[in-house]
Amino acid sequence: MEKELIKISEFQRRKWGVNGTPMCAQAIRNHLRNRMIPGEQIGRTWYVDWNGYKRLSPNPLVNMVLTGAA
């Protein structure tokens, strides 16, 4: 499946909606660094892989296996 990289602001809008209360951008960047959310850094900007995020399981152990985290 192809990656759909979106900016953190777009991720906040898609996940929590316009009137929702999203996680702050710094917390999302920390989740990206710790590989809790799939994505990557290009230059100085962080992007979330939306297609990868939609495939995540509620089980953290399963997510570690699927993302290849050690």
Secondary structure, DSSP 8 states (H G I E B T S, - for coil): ----EEEHHHHHHHHH-SSS----HHHHHHHHHTTSS-EEEETTEEEEEHHHHHT--S-HHHHHHHHT--
